Amino acid sequence: MENISIIFFGKPDGFESYEFKPNGVKNEVSHFEPNLKLESRHKDVFHSFTRNGYSYIELYGFAKAYDTGRDGVVIGVAVKSDRQLEISKNNYAILTELLNHFKNEALDGKMFKTTKILSIVSKIGIDDTLFGDFDIMKTRKTTKGILPLFLEDYQTKLEYISEFHKKYSDIYVSQDKDIFEAKVNIRFLYTVENKFFTIINSKLIEFKEPIKTNNQQISTLTQTDDEIVNLKSDFLNEKSRYVGLEKKFENFRRVSRKMIIGLAVTSLVLFLSLCVIFLKDFNWFNKSNSKPSYKTTSQTEEMGQSKKNEPKNGNGFININYILENHDNRTLIKNILLNIEKFEKTKKMEYSNAIIRDCKTLNIDHPLFQNPSSSPSSESSMTIVPGMTVFTLIQIFENKYSIDEIEKCNKNGIKKDSNGNFYLIADVKITMPCK
């Protein structure tokens, strides 16, 4: 079985790195500080390399040192394995999620909150199942050499990068071409003979700035090549968007099915309740041989003169015909039905008490609501464990609530980062619905 670990690293003052293994094992390790540095304007860099018999892939970005703003400071996440890690969309997605979580914990804006990251990583927990989610290559390649790559949309071309991974042991990929010419990377560019590359039509080509002639910019590619590259890029983008929409549709269909089932059950319960009420009233009407010598008063009159609603025929209930003759009584009937529906959904005492009150006003039997305090509570709760995702939390509550509803009721357990994404706080109890 492969030996996999996850490494969090950064340089708030001096470079530090901490390794996470299954079963909650955390240790400080000597990780390799990336040779390709970043300035504040640069985006995250994807890096795959091999050292001392281990395969690494990492994703890192720019961060300001504590109380200073010098360039070259990094914050990143890496995965390490004794088997060959694959450059894949799955592995990239896992690293992206881990790095975003690490940035939320460690940074205030773009600056480290402290001079040491030990206090930060000690709060991070990783679910053991995550270590088995990384893609591993079946065979291991023995390669050498550094490949600096400039690709504006490298996230959509990971399969091409993976092919060149078979020829190079050390690959840096950036969306910014000027990162290779930045002052902080003079030494790095010298080690790669002042060259960096790009991928065009699945081929590795040394990047050259376009040539300007007669005030017109002439690309090193032909128009046909440009069109092919653009078409391929558009196709991959549309394919990625289609996969995302398909997943959203599946989630929507699953949630909708549960909502429809819940609505059907609620409607059935309400229908049966109405049947019981009106069948009883119908039987009382058939048993009555004469019209009672009274008429039911409104709810306002009942508050001071409840005796007026008591039957005089001795059967203990009011004939439905004479309830409906009075406008206020019809209003009470509507309120009873509405509160029955609300009670079935929420099981709240206020609706049960309202049903009992209005039934008493109309002298309607109400055995189903005699002991509302014994009705089961729909409230449920759970405690966030380290590594739990927002998607997992929604599934635990059976997709009954959106993340916005859960966050509104549990602000101590769910936070938003600077990009508006939700993340969870470990060891906090989550309770739904709101009390």
C-alpha positions as CSV (number, residue, x, y, z in Angstrom):
1,M,0.0,0.0,0.0
2,E,1.3,3.4,-1.0
3,N,2.7,5.8,1.7
4,I,0.9,9.1,1.2
5,S,1.2,12.3,3.3
6,I,0.0,15.9,3.0
7,I,2.4,18.8,3.7
8,F,1.5,22.4,4.6
9,F,4.3,24.9,4.2
10,G,4.9,28.7,4.3
11,K,7.3,31.5,5.0
12,P,5.8,34.0,7.5
13,D,9.4,34.6,8.7
14,G,11.6,31.6,8.1
15,F,10.4,28.7,5.9
16,E,8.4,26.1,7.8
17,S,6.7,22.8,6.7
18,Y,4.5,20.3,8.6
19,E,3.5,16.8,7.4
20,F,0.1,15.2,8.1
21,K,-0.3,11.4,8.0
22,P,-3.4,9.2,8.6
23,N,-4.7,8.8,12.2
24,G,-4.0,12.4,13.0
25,V,-0.1,12.2,12.9
26,K,1.5,15.6,12.5
27,N,5.3,16.3,12.3
28,E,7.6,19.1,11.4
29,V,9.6,18.1,8.3
30,S,12.2,19.6,6.0
31,H,10.3,20.2,2.8
32,F,11.8,21.8,-0.3
33,E,11.2,25.5,-0.7
34,P,10.1,26.2,-4.3
35,N,12.8,27.7,-6.5
36,L,10.3,29.6,-8.6
37,K,9.4,32.6,-6.5
38,L,6.3,34.8,-6.7
39,E,5.6,38.5,-6.5
40,S,2.4,40.0,-5.2
41,R,0.9,40.2,-8.8
42,H,1.4,36.5,-9.6
43,K,-1.2,33.8,-9.4
44,D,-0.8,30.3,-7.8
45,V,1.9,28.0,-9.3
46,F,1.5,24.3,-9.9
47,H,4.6,22.2,-9.3
48,S,5.4,18.5,-9.8
49,F,8.8,17.0,-8.9
50,T,10.7,14.0,-7.6
51,R,13.1,14.1,-4.7
52,N,14.9,11.3,-2.8
53,G,12.7,8.5,-4.2
54,Y,9.4,10.3,-3.4
55,S,6.9,11.9,-5.8
56,Y,5.5,15.3,-5.0
57,I,2.8,17.6,-6.5
58,E,2.2,21.0,-4.9
59,L,0.2,24.2,-5.3
60,Y,1.5,27.4,-3.8
61,G,0.8,31.1,-3.9
62,F,2.1,34.5,-2.8
63,A,1.8,35.7,0.8
64,K,3.2,38.6,2.6
65,A,5.6,37.9,5.5
66,Y,4.3,38.9,8.9
67,D,4.4,42.7,9.3
68,T,6.4,43.1,6.0
69,G,5.6,43.1,2.3
70,R,8.7,41.6,0.7
71,D,8.4,39.4,-2.5
72,G,9.3,35.8,-2.7
73,V,7.2,34.7,0.3
74,V,5.0,31.6,-0.3
75,I,2.2,29.6,1.2
76,G,1.3,26.2,-0.2
77,V,0.2,22.6,0.1
78,A,1.9,19.5,-1.2
79,V,1.1,15.8,-1.4
80,K,4.0,13.3,-1.1
81,S,4.0,9.6,-2.1
82,D,6.5,6.7,-2.4
83,R,4.6,5.9,-5.7
84,Q,4.3,8.1,-8.8
85,L,1.6,10.8,-8.3
86,E,-0.4,11.6,-11.4
87,I,-1.0,15.1,-12.8
88,S,-4.8,14.9,-13.0
89,K,-7.8,17.1,-12.5
90,N,-8.7,15.2,-9.3
91,N,-5.4,15.8,-7.7
92,Y,-5.4,19.4,-8.7
93,A,-8.9,19.9,-7.3
94,I,-7.9,18.4,-3.9
95,L,-4.8,20.6,-3.6
96,T,-6.9,23.7,-4.5
97,E,-9.4,23.0,-1.8
98,L,-6.6,22.3,0.8
99,L,-4.7,25.5,-0.2
100,N,-7.9,27.7,0.0
101,H,-8.6,26.3,3.5
102,F,-5.0,26.9,4.6
103,K,-5.1,30.5,3.3
104,N,-8.3,31.2,5.2
105,E,-6.7,30.0,8.4
106,A,-3.2,31.5,8.0
107,L,-3.7,34.8,6.2
108,D,-5.3,38.1,6.9
109,G,-5.9,39.3,3.4
110,K,-2.5,38.4,1.8
111,M,-0.4,38.7,5.0
112,F,0.5,36.0,7.5
113,K,-1.3,36.4,10.9
114,T,1.8,35.2,12.8
115,T,5.5,34.6,12.4
116,K,5.0,30.8,13.0
117,I,2.6,28.6,11.2
118,L,2.7,25.8,13.9
119,S,-0.1,27.5,15.8
120,I,-2.2,27.5,12.5
121,V,-1.6,23.9,11.3
122,S,-2.2,22.5,14.8
123,K,-5.9,23.6,14.3
124,I,-6.2,21.8,11.0
125,G,-7.6,18.3,10.8
126,I,-7.7,16.0,7.8
127,D,-10.2,13.1,7.3
128,D,-8.2,9.9,6.8
129,T,-10.3,9.0,3.7
130,L,-8.7,11.9,1.9
131,F,-5.3,10.2,1.8
132,G,-6.8,7.5,-0.4
133,D,-8.4,9.9,-2.9
134,F,-5.3,10.9,-4.8
135,D,-4.6,9.4,-8.3
136,I,-1.5,7.2,-8.6
137,M,0.2,6.1,-11.8
138,K,0.5,2.4,-12.4
139,T,4.1,2.6,-13.5
140,R,6.9,4.9,-12.3
141,K,9.1,6.8,-14.7
142,T,12.8,7.6,-14.1
143,T,13.2,11.0,-15.6
144,K,15.4,14.1,-15.2
145,G,15.3,17.8,-16.1
146,I,13.4,21.0,-15.3
147,L,10.5,22.1,-17.5
148,P,9.2,25.7,-16.9
149,L,5.7,26.0,-18.5
150,F,3.7,29.1,-19.3
151,L,0.0,28.2,-19.9
152,E,-2.8,30.8,-19.3
153,D,-5.4,28.1,-18.8
154,Y,-3.3,25.2,-17.5
155,Q,-6.2,23.9,-15.4
156,T,-7.8,22.7,-18.7
157,K,-4.6,21.2,-20.1
158,L,-3.5,19.0,-17.2
159,E,-3.7,15.9,-19.5
160,Y,-1.1,17.4,-21.8
161,I,1.2,18.4,-18.9
162,S,0.9,14.8,-17.7
163,E,2.3,13.5,-21.0
164,F,5.4,15.7,-20.6
165,H,5.7,14.5,-17.0
166,K,7.0,11.3,-18.4
167,K,10.0,13.1,-19.8
168,Y,10.7,15.7,-17.0
169,S,11.1,15.1,-13.3
170,D,10.6,18.8,-12.3
171,I,7.7,20.8,-13.9
172,Y,6.7,24.3,-12.9
173,V,3.4,25.6,-14.4
174,S,2.3,29.3,-14.2
175,Q,-0.4,31.4,-15.8
176,D,2.0,34.5,-15.7
177,K,4.7,34.6,-18.3
178,D,6.5,37.4,-16.6
179,I,7.1,35.3,-13.5
180,F,10.0,33.6,-15.3
181,E,11.6,37.0,-16.0
182,A,11.0,38.6,-12.6
183,K,13.9,39.8,-10.5
184,V,13.3,37.3,-7.8
185,N,13.7,34.4,-10.4
186,I,17.0,35.5,-12.1
187,R,18.8,32.5,-10.6
188,F,16.0,30.1,-11.5
189,L,15.9,31.3,-15.2
190,Y,19.7,30.9,-15.4
191,T,19.4,27.2,-14.4
192,V,16.9,26.6,-17.3
193,E,19.2,28.4,-19.8
194,N,16.9,31.5,-19.9
195,K,14.1,29.5,-21.6
196,F,10.6,28.7,-20.8
197,F,8.0,26.8,-22.8
198,T,4.3,26.5,-23.7
199,I,2.1,23.8,-25.2
200,I,0.5,24.4,-28.6
201,N,-1.4,21.6,-30.5
202,S,-0.2,19.1,-27.9
203,K,3.4,20.0,-28.7
204,L,6.0,21.5,-26.4
205,I,7.3,24.8,-27.9
206,E,9.7,27.3,-26.6
207,F,7.8,30.5,-25.9
208,K,8.8,33.5,-27.9
209,E,7.4,37.0,-27.7
210,P,5.4,38.0,-30.9
211,I,7.3,39.9,-33.5
212,K,6.2,43.5,-34.4
213,T,6.5,44.5,-38.0
214,N,5.1,47.7,-39.6
215,N,3.3,48.5,-36.3
216,Q,1.4,45.2,-36.6
217,Q,1.9,42.3,-34.2
218,I,2.6,39.1,-36.0
219,S,2.3,35.9,-33.9
220,T,4.8,33.1,-34.2
221,L,1.8,30.9,-34.9
222,T,-0.2,30.8,-38.2
223,Q,-3.9,31.9,-38.2
224,T,-4.9,28.3,-38.6
225,D,-2.9,27.2,-35.6
226,D,-4.5,30.0,-33.6
227,E,-7.9,28.9,-34.5
228,I,-7.2,25.3,-33.6
229,V,-5.8,26.3,-30.2
230,N,-8.8,28.5,-29.5
231,L,-11.3,25.8,-30.6
232,K,-9.6,23.2,-28.4
233,S,-9.6,25.6,-25.4
234,D,-13.3,26.4,-26.0
235,F,-14.1,22.7,-26.2
236,L,-12.4,21.9,-23.0
237,N,-14.0,24.8,-21.2
238,E,-17.5,23.8,-22.5
239,K,-16.8,20.2,-21.5
240,S,-15.8,21.2,-18.0
241,R,-18.9,23.4,-17.7
242,Y,-21.1,20.6,-18.9
243,V,-19.8,18.2,-16.3
244,G,-20.4,20.9,-13.6
245,L,-24.0,21.4,-14.8
246,E,-24.6,17.7,-14.9
247,K,-23.5,17.3,-11.3
248,K,-25.8,20.3,-10.2
249,F,-28.7,18.7,-12.1
250,E,-28.2,15.4,-10.3
251,N,-28.1,17.1,-6.9
252,F,-31.2,19.2,-7.8
253,R,-33.1,16.0,-8.9
254,R,-32.2,14.2,-5.7
255,V,-33.3,17.1,-3.5
256,S,-36.5,17.7,-5.5
257,R,-37.5,14.1,-5.1
258,K,-37.2,14.3,-1.3
259,M,-39.1,17.5,-1.3
260,I,-41.9,16.0,-3.4
261,I,-42.1,13.0,-1.1
262,G,-42.3,15.2,2.0
263,L,-45.0,17.3,0.4
264,A,-47.0,14.3,-0.6
265,V,-46.8,12.8,2.9
266,T,-47.8,16.2,4.5
267,S,-50.8,16.5,2.1
268,L,-51.9,12.9,2.8
269,V,-51.8,13.6,6.6
270,L,-53.8,16.8,6.1
271,F,-56.3,15.1,3.9
272,L,-56.8,12.3,6.4
273,S,-57.2,14.8,9.3
274,L,-59.9,16.7,7.4
275,C,-61.7,13.5,6.6
276,V,-61.8,12.5,10.3
277,I,-63.1,15.9,11.3
278,F,-65.8,16.1,8.6
279,L,-66.9,12.5,8.9
280,K,-67.5,12.9,12.6
281,D,-69.5,16.1,12.0
282,F,-71.5,14.3,9.3
283,N,-72.4,11.5,11.7
284,W,-73.5,14.0,14.3
285,F,-75.7,15.7,11.7
286,N,-77.4,12.4,10.8
287,K,-78.0,11.6,14.5
288,S,-79.6,14.9,15.1
289,N,-83.4,14.9,14.5
290,S,-84.0,18.6,15.1
291,K,-82.2,21.9,14.7
292,P,-80.5,23.0,17.9
293,S,-81.9,26.1,19.5
294,Y,-78.6,28.0,19.5
295,K,-76.0,29.4,17.1
296,T,-72.2,29.3,17.6
297,T,-70.7,32.7,18.5
298,S,-67.6,34.2,17.1
299,Q,-64.2,33.7,18.7
300,T,-64.4,37.2,20.3
301,E,-67.8,36.5,21.9
302,E,-66.5,33.1,23.1
303,M,-63.7,34.7,25.1
304,G,-66.3,36.2,27.5
305,Q,-69.3,33.9,27.0
306,S,-68.0,30.4,26.3
307,K,-71.2,28.9,27.6
308,K,-73.1,30.0,24.5
309,N,-71.3,27.4,22.4
310,E,-72.4,24.4,24.6
311,P,-75.0,22.2,22.8
312,K,-78.5,21.8,24.2
313,N,-79.2,18.4,22.6
314,G,-76.8,16.5,24.9
315,N,-74.6,15.0,22.3
316,G,-71.5,17.1,23.3
317,F,-70.8,18.6,19.8
318,I,-72.1,21.3,17.5
319,N,-73.8,20.5,14.2
320,I,-71.5,21.5,11.3
321,N,-74.4,23.2,9.5
322,Y,-74.7,25.8,12.2
323,I,-71.0,26.3,12.5
324,L,-70.7,27.2,8.9
325,E,-73.7,29.6,9.0
326,N,-71.6,32.0,11.1
327,H,-68.7,33.9,9.3
328,D,-66.5,34.0,12.4
329,N,-66.8,30.2,12.8
330,R,-65.9,29.6,9.2
331,T,-62.8,31.7,9.9
332,L,-61.9,29.5,12.9
333,I,-62.3,26.4,10.7
334,K,-59.8,27.9,8.2
335,N,-57.4,28.7,11.0
336,I,-57.6,25.2,12.4
337,L,-56.8,23.7,8.9
338,L,-53.9,26.1,8.4
339,N,-52.4,25.4,11.9
340,I,-52.8,21.6,11.3
341,E,-50.6,22.0,8.2
342,K,-48.0,24.1,10.0
343,F,-48.0,21.7,13.0
344,E,-47.4,18.7,10.7
345,K,-44.3,20.5,9.2
346,T,-42.8,22.0,12.3
347,K,-44.3,20.2,15.4
348,K,-44.2,23.5,17.2
349,M,-46.3,24.0,20.4
350,E,-47.7,27.3,19.2
351,Y,-49.6,25.7,16.4
352,S,-50.9,22.8,18.6
353,N,-52.1,25.3,21.2
354,A,-53.9,27.3,18.5
355,I,-55.7,24.2,17.2
356,I,-56.8,23.2,20.7
357,R,-58.0,26.7,21.5
358,D,-60.1,27.0,18.3
359,C,-61.5,23.5,18.6
360,K,-62.6,24.3,22.1
361,T,-64.3,27.4,20.9
362,L,-66.3,25.4,18.4
363,N,-66.7,22.4,20.8
364,I,-64.9,20.1,18.2
365,D,-63.3,17.0,19.5
366,H,-59.5,17.1,19.2
367,P,-58.0,13.9,20.6
368,L,-54.9,14.1,18.2
369,F,-53.8,17.3,19.9
370,Q,-54.5,16.5,23.6
371,N,-50.8,15.9,24.4
372,P,-48.7,18.1,22.0
373,S,-45.8,18.1,24.4
374,S,-45.2,14.4,23.6
375,S,-44.9,14.9,19.8
376,P,-41.4,14.1,18.5
377,S,-39.0,16.9,17.9
378,S,-37.7,17.3,14.4
379,E,-34.5,19.0,15.8
380,S,-31.2,17.3,15.0
381,S,-27.6,18.1,15.6
382,M,-24.1,16.9,14.9
383,T,-20.5,18.0,15.7
384,I,-18.2,19.1,12.9
385,V,-15.1,16.8,12.6
386,P,-11.8,17.9,11.1
387,G,-11.7,17.7,7.3
388,M,-15.5,17.7,6.9
389,T,-16.7,19.6,3.8
390,V,-19.8,21.8,3.3
391,F,-21.2,19.2,0.8
392,T,-20.9,16.4,3.5
393,L,-22.7,18.6,6.1
394,I,-25.7,19.2,3.8
395,Q,-25.9,15.4,3.1
396,I,-25.9,14.7,6.9
397,F,-29.1,16.8,7.2
398,E,-30.5,14.9,4.2
399,N,-30.5,17.9,1.9
400,K,-33.3,19.5,4.0
401,Y,-31.5,22.8,4.4
402,S,-29.4,25.0,2.2
403,I,-25.9,26.0,3.3
404,D,-27.3,29.6,3.8
405,E,-30.0,28.3,6.2
406,I,-27.5,26.2,8.2
407,E,-25.0,29.2,8.3
408,K,-27.8,31.5,9.5
409,C,-28.5,29.2,12.5
410,N,-24.9,28.2,13.3
411,K,-22.7,31.2,12.7
412,N,-20.0,29.9,15.1
413,G,-19.5,26.7,13.1
414,I,-19.7,28.0,9.5
415,K,-17.7,30.9,8.1
416,K,-17.1,32.6,4.8
417,D,-13.7,33.4,3.3
418,S,-12.7,36.5,1.4
419,N,-14.0,35.0,-1.8
420,G,-17.4,34.2,-0.3
421,N,-16.9,30.5,0.0
422,F,-18.1,28.6,3.1
423,Y,-15.9,26.6,5.3
424,L,-16.4,24.7,8.6
425,I,-14.9,25.1,12.0
426,A,-13.9,21.8,13.6
427,D,-15.4,20.6,16.9
428,V,-18.4,23.0,16.8
429,K,-21.9,21.6,17.3
430,I,-24.4,22.2,14.4
431,T,-28.1,22.2,15.2
432,M,-31.1,22.4,12.8
433,P,-33.6,23.8,12.6
434,C,-33.1,27.0,14.5
435,K,-34.3,27.0,18.1
